[in-house]
Amino acid sequence: MAVLGVMSTKVRELETVEAIGKRVDEASRYIDIDQLGICPPCGFASSFDTDRFTQDDEQRKLARLIETAQTIWGE
C-alpha cells in the first residue's frame, strides 16, 4: 500500500480532480491502483502556526480529495 501526498499544504489554490488523477495514474505504473491512496502530504499540520489556510480552505481541499477518490475508485 502507498499513500500519495497529492495535495499542496503550502498554497490555497485548489488542485483539479484531473491534476490529482494524473498523479495517481503516474504512480499506478509502478504499483497497482488498488494499492494506492491519496492525502495531503502532512495533513495541514505544517500551517498550524501560520495564517496559511482558513478552516474553509482546508475543508475545500479535503472535499476535493474525496471527490477525486470517488472518481478514481468509485463510491
C-alpha positions as CSV (number, residue, x, y, z in Angstrom):
1,M,0.0,0.0,0.0
2,A,1.2,3.5,-0.8
3,V,-0.5,6.8,0.1
4,L,0.4,9.7,-2.2
5,G,0.6,13.2,-0.9
6,V,-1.0,14.7,-3.9
7,M,-2.4,18.0,-2.5
8,S,-0.3,21.0,-1.5
9,T,-0.5,22.2,2.1
10,K,1.6,25.3,1.1
11,V,-0.8,27.1,-1.3
12,R,-4.6,27.9,-1.0
13,E,-5.2,27.2,-4.7
14,L,-7.4,24.1,-5.2
15,E,-6.0,21.3,-7.3
16,T,-8.2,19.9,-10.0
17,V,-9.6,16.4,-10.0
18,E,-7.8,15.9,-13.3
19,A,-4.4,17.0,-11.9
20,I,-4.7,14.8,-8.9
21,G,-5.9,11.9,-11.1
22,K,-2.9,12.3,-13.3
23,R,-0.5,11.9,-10.4
24,V,-2.4,8.8,-9.3
25,D,-2.2,7.4,-12.9
26,E,1.5,8.0,-13.0
27,A,2.0,6.2,-9.7
28,S,-0.2,3.3,-10.9
29,R,2.6,2.5,-13.4
30,Y,4.6,1.2,-10.5
31,I,2.0,-0.1,-8.1
32,D,-1.5,-1.5,-8.6
33,I,-4.0,1.3,-8.4
34,D,-6.0,-0.6,-5.8
35,Q,-2.9,-0.4,-3.6
36,L,-2.8,3.4,-3.7
37,G,-4.4,6.1,-1.6
38,I,-4.4,9.9,-1.6
39,C,-3.9,12.5,1.1
40,P,-2.4,15.9,1.8
41,P,1.4,15.3,2.4
42,C,1.4,16.1,6.1
43,G,-2.2,16.9,6.8
44,F,-2.4,20.6,7.5
45,A,-0.1,20.5,10.5
46,S,2.7,22.5,8.7
47,S,0.4,25.5,8.8
48,F,-0.8,25.4,12.4
49,D,1.3,28.4,13.5
50,T,0.8,30.4,10.3
51,D,-2.1,32.1,8.6
52,R,-1.7,30.0,5.5
53,F,-5.2,28.3,5.5
54,T,-8.6,29.0,6.8
55,Q,-10.8,26.2,8.0
56,D,-12.8,26.7,4.8
57,D,-9.6,26.3,2.7
58,E,-8.9,23.0,4.5
59,Q,-12.4,21.8,4.1
60,R,-12.4,22.6,0.3
61,K,-9.2,20.7,-0.1
62,L,-10.4,17.7,1.8
63,A,-13.6,17.7,-0.1
64,R,-11.6,17.7,-3.4
65,L,-9.6,14.7,-2.2
66,I,-12.9,12.8,-1.5
67,E,-14.3,13.9,-4.9
68,T,-11.1,12.7,-6.6
69,A,-11.1,9.4,-4.7
70,Q,-14.7,8.7,-5.7
71,T,-13.9,9.5,-9.3
72,I,-10.9,7.1,-9.3
73,W,-12.0,4.3,-7.1
74,G,-15.8,4.7,-7.1
75,E,-18.0,5.2,-4.0
